[in-house]
Amino acid sequence: MNREYSVSRQTKVVNALGMHARPAAKIAEMALEAKGNIWLSNGSSTVDASSIIDILTLCAVTGTQISIHTEETDDSVWADRIKAFFDMGFGEDINE
């Protein structure tokens, strides 16, 4: 599937537990606030960021590189917030 993206951000999973249900739910909550669709990609799969289940299918362990894409330029603020959430280790102790 070929999509056109307006905004892209790069980040990685830094917390020790990797992606799990709690941060996936928070990311989905943020993505639902966007005007358009937001997508997450691990390089081999691209998923809908508003779906907790889709996010979990990325199987993003510590160190996984993640791309955040938006379809609407106005959603750059949501891409930035999601990136910041990744960068801060989902608010968890990154060395647990």
C-alpha positions as CSV (number, residue, x, y, z in Angstrom):
1,M,0.0,0.0,0.0
2,N,1.5,3.3,-1.0
3,R,0.5,6.3,1.1
4,E,1.3,10.0,0.9
5,Y,2.7,11.4,4.1
6,S,2.8,15.1,5.0
7,V,4.9,14.8,8.2
8,S,7.4,12.2,9.3
9,R,9.3,11.8,12.5
10,Q,11.9,9.2,13.6
11,T,12.4,7.8,17.0
12,K,13.1,4.5,18.8
13,V,11.9,2.5,21.7
14,V,14.1,3.3,24.6
15,N,12.4,1.8,27.7
16,A,13.5,-1.7,28.9
17,L,10.0,-3.3,28.5
18,G,9.6,-2.3,24.9
19,M,6.2,-1.5,23.5
20,H,3.4,-2.9,25.6
21,A,-0.3,-2.3,26.2
22,R,-0.1,0.8,28.4
23,P,2.0,3.0,26.1
24,A,0.1,1.6,23.0
25,A,-3.1,2.8,24.6
26,K,-1.7,6.3,25.2
27,I,-0.3,6.5,21.6
28,A,-3.7,5.4,20.2
29,E,-5.4,8.0,22.4
30,M,-3.1,10.7,21.0
31,A,-3.6,9.5,17.4
32,L,-7.4,9.6,17.7
33,E,-7.1,13.4,18.5
34,A,-5.5,14.0,15.1
35,K,-7.5,15.4,12.2
36,G,-6.2,12.7,9.8
37,N,-4.6,9.3,10.1
38,I,-1.3,8.7,11.9
39,W,0.8,5.7,11.1
40,L,3.7,4.0,12.9
41,S,6.3,1.9,11.0
42,N,9.1,-0.3,12.2
43,G,10.6,-0.6,8.7
44,S,8.9,-3.8,7.7
45,S,5.3,-3.0,8.9
46,T,3.2,0.1,8.9
47,V,0.2,0.2,11.3
48,D,-2.6,2.6,12.2
49,A,-1.5,4.5,15.3
50,S,-5.1,4.8,16.6
51,S,-5.3,1.0,17.1
52,I,-3.8,-0.5,20.2
53,I,-3.8,-3.9,18.6
54,D,-2.1,-2.7,15.4
55,I,0.6,-0.9,17.5
56,L,1.3,-4.1,19.5
57,T,1.7,-6.1,16.2
58,L,4.9,-4.1,15.6
59,C,6.5,-6.2,18.3
60,A,8.7,-3.2,19.1
61,V,11.3,-4.2,21.6
62,T,14.0,-1.9,23.1
63,G,16.0,-0.3,20.3
64,T,13.4,-0.7,17.6
65,Q,13.5,2.2,15.2
66,I,10.0,3.7,14.7
67,S,8.8,6.2,12.0
68,I,5.8,8.3,12.8
69,H,3.8,9.6,9.7
70,T,0.8,11.8,9.4
71,E,-1.4,12.4,6.4
72,E,-2.3,16.0,7.4
73,T,0.3,18.7,7.9
74,D,-1.8,20.1,10.8
75,D,-1.1,16.9,12.7
76,S,2.6,17.6,13.1
77,V,1.9,18.6,16.7
78,W,0.5,15.0,17.3
79,A,3.6,13.5,15.6
80,D,5.8,15.6,17.8
81,R,3.9,14.5,21.0
82,I,4.0,10.8,20.0
83,K,7.7,11.2,19.3
84,A,8.3,12.9,22.7
85,F,6.4,10.0,24.4
86,F,8.7,7.5,22.7
87,D,11.8,9.6,23.5
88,M,10.9,9.8,27.2
89,G,10.6,6.0,27.5
90,F,6.8,6.2,27.8
91,G,7.2,7.8,31.2
92,E,8.7,4.6,32.6
93,D,12.2,4.0,34.0
94,I,14.1,3.3,30.8
95,N,16.5,1.0,32.7
96,E,13.9,-1.2,34.5
